[in-house]
Amino acid sequence: MLTKERGVTVMRLAGICLISKDVSRLVNFYKDVLRIEAEEESAEFARFLMNGVKLLICSHEIMESMAENSMQNAGFGSFTLEVEVENVDAEYERLKRKQVPFVKPPTTQAWGIRSVWFRDPDGNIINFQARV
């Protein structure tokens, strides 16, 4: 649902699409790490819904088929996803057991956010965070 601030309609982020060369590997990773099932899944595409925001995983080929030459300079592994969690330290321990590659251990920032960063199989950073 769109809202208004000072008389202007505020846009809402509906979702993000990660482009992958290995969709099934990335889908399985996110199923395991986020503990959710895909709403829709095929060899070239998956859609997860996280509290109203879509996380899409698409193959390079399916994106190119929708808009020719759109993937010409597309990179892989260049996003950071921020995911709110209940307990950063508990998630860190759970992910350690899964041998997830960490970028930054649990750290509390001066602005009151505790977070841990790790990478998905394509190199994207996932930031599990919670307000402290």
Backbone torsions as a table, in degrees:
resi	resn	phi	psi	omega
1	MET	NA	132.1	177.3
2	LEU	-81.9	147.7	178.4
3	THR	-122.0	168.7	177.5
4	LYS	-117.6	138.1	173.0
5	GLU	-129.0	124.5	-179.0
6	ARG	52.0	39.1	175.9
7	GLY	80.7	3.0	-178.8
8	VAL	-113.2	133.0	176.8
9	THR	-69.2	126.9	-179.2
10	VAL	-92.7	129.2	177.7
11	MET	-67.8	155.7	178.2
12	ARG	-123.4	130.8	176.0
13	LEU	-69.7	117.3	-178.7
14	ALA	-85.6	-30.9	-179.0
15	GLY	173.2	-176.9	178.1
16	ILE	-139.5	146.4	179.2
17	CYS	-117.3	122.3	174.5
18	LEU	-95.1	128.4	178.2
19	ILE	-92.8	131.4	-176.2
20	SER	-135.8	147.9	173.3
21	LYS	-83.1	-16.7	-179.9
22	ASP	-134.9	80.6	-174.3
23	VAL	-58.7	-47.5	-175.2
24	SER	-63.3	-38.5	178.1
25	ARG	-63.1	-44.4	-179.0
26	LEU	-68.3	-40.7	178.1
27	VAL	-60.5	-46.5	180.0
28	ASN	-62.8	-38.2	177.2
29	PHE	-60.7	-49.8	-177.7
30	TYR	-68.1	-34.7	174.6
31	LYS	-58.5	-45.0	-176.7
32	ASP	-71.1	-49.0	-174.6
33	VAL	-72.1	-42.0	-178.2
34	LEU	-87.8	-11.4	-179.8
35	ARG	56.8	46.6	176.0
36	ILE	-136.3	159.7	176.1
37	GLU	-100.9	152.6	176.5
38	ALA	-72.5	139.9	174.0
39	GLU	-70.6	-35.0	-179.4
40	GLU	-145.4	141.9	-176.2
41	GLU	-154.3	136.2	172.6
42	SER	-143.3	-174.8	179.9
43	ALA	-66.8	-23.1	-175.7
44	GLU	-116.7	1.4	-172.0
45	PHE	-159.9	145.0	170.4
46	ALA	-148.4	147.9	177.2
47	ARG	-129.0	125.0	173.2
48	PHE	-110.3	148.1	174.7
49	LEU	-119.0	122.7	-177.6
50	MET	-123.1	97.9	-180.0
51	ASN	49.8	46.3	175.4
52	GLY	89.7	-7.5	178.5
53	VAL	-106.9	131.8	-178.9
54	LYS	-87.3	134.4	168.3
55	LEU	-111.8	112.3	-179.7
56	LEU	-105.9	143.6	172.7
57	ILE	-125.4	121.3	-175.0
58	CYS	-129.4	151.1	173.7
59	SER	-77.4	155.0	174.7
60	HIS	-55.2	-41.8	-175.8
61	GLU	-65.9	-42.0	-178.5
62	ILE	-67.9	-36.8	177.1
63	MET	-66.4	-42.7	179.6
64	GLU	-63.8	-34.4	179.9
65	SER	-69.0	-25.5	179.0
66	MET	-81.8	-29.3	-179.6
67	ALA	-150.8	100.5	-176.7
68	GLU	-54.7	136.0	-179.7
69	ASN	68.9	8.3	-179.4
70	SER	-70.9	-22.3	-176.8
71	MET	-100.5	10.5	-174.7
72	GLN	-53.1	-45.2	-179.2
73	ASN	-114.5	19.9	-177.8
74	ALA	-69.2	137.5	176.1
75	GLY	-103.1	172.3	178.3
76	PHE	-125.5	142.5	176.5
77	GLY	73.9	31.4	-176.0
78	SER	-114.5	18.0	179.5
79	PHE	-108.9	156.0	167.5
80	THR	-121.4	121.1	177.6
81	LEU	-100.3	130.3	177.3
82	GLU	-105.8	122.9	-175.2
83	VAL	-124.3	122.3	176.6
84	GLU	-75.6	132.5	177.5
85	VAL	-128.2	165.7	-179.1
86	GLU	-76.7	-42.3	-174.1
87	ASN	-140.6	104.2	-177.1
88	VAL	-60.1	-43.7	-176.5
89	ASP	-66.6	-39.1	176.8
90	ALA	-64.9	-40.8	177.7
91	GLU	-64.9	-39.8	177.7
92	TYR	-58.6	-46.6	179.4
93	GLU	-63.4	-41.9	179.0
94	ARG	-62.7	-44.4	-178.4
95	LEU	-71.0	-31.9	175.9
96	LYS	-59.7	-41.3	179.2
97	ARG	-64.0	-25.6	178.7
98	LYS	-89.7	1.0	-179.9
99	GLN	57.9	40.9	176.0
100	VAL	-70.8	137.9	179.6
101	PRO	-76.6	112.3	-177.3
102	PHE	-86.0	145.2	174.8
103	VAL	-99.8	-38.4	-176.7
104	LYS	-147.7	128.7	177.7
105	PRO	-69.8	171.4	178.3
106	PRO	-54.3	127.5	-176.9
107	THR	-141.6	140.0	175.0
108	THR	-99.7	123.8	-179.2
109	GLN	-85.2	158.5	-178.9
110	ALA	-60.0	-24.8	-177.8
111	TRP	-89.2	10.8	171.4
112	GLY	88.2	21.6	176.9
113	ILE	-114.9	129.2	173.1
114	ARG	-100.3	133.8	-176.7
115	SER	-148.1	158.7	172.8
116	VAL	-133.9	137.0	-179.5
117	TRP	-112.3	139.4	174.9
118	PHE	-147.6	169.8	-176.3
119	ARG	-110.5	146.4	170.6
120	ASP	-85.8	173.9	-177.5
121	PRO	-59.8	-22.0	177.9
122	ASP	-90.8	-3.9	178.3
123	GLY	99.0	-3.2	175.5
124	ASN	-64.5	146.8	176.8
125	ILE	-92.1	134.5	172.5
126	ILE	-112.2	128.5	-179.3
127	ASN	-111.5	102.5	172.6
128	PHE	-82.3	126.0	-174.5
129	GLN	-140.6	156.9	176.1
130	ALA	-150.6	145.1	175.5
131	ARG	-75.3	137.2	179.7
132	VAL	-117.0	NA	NA
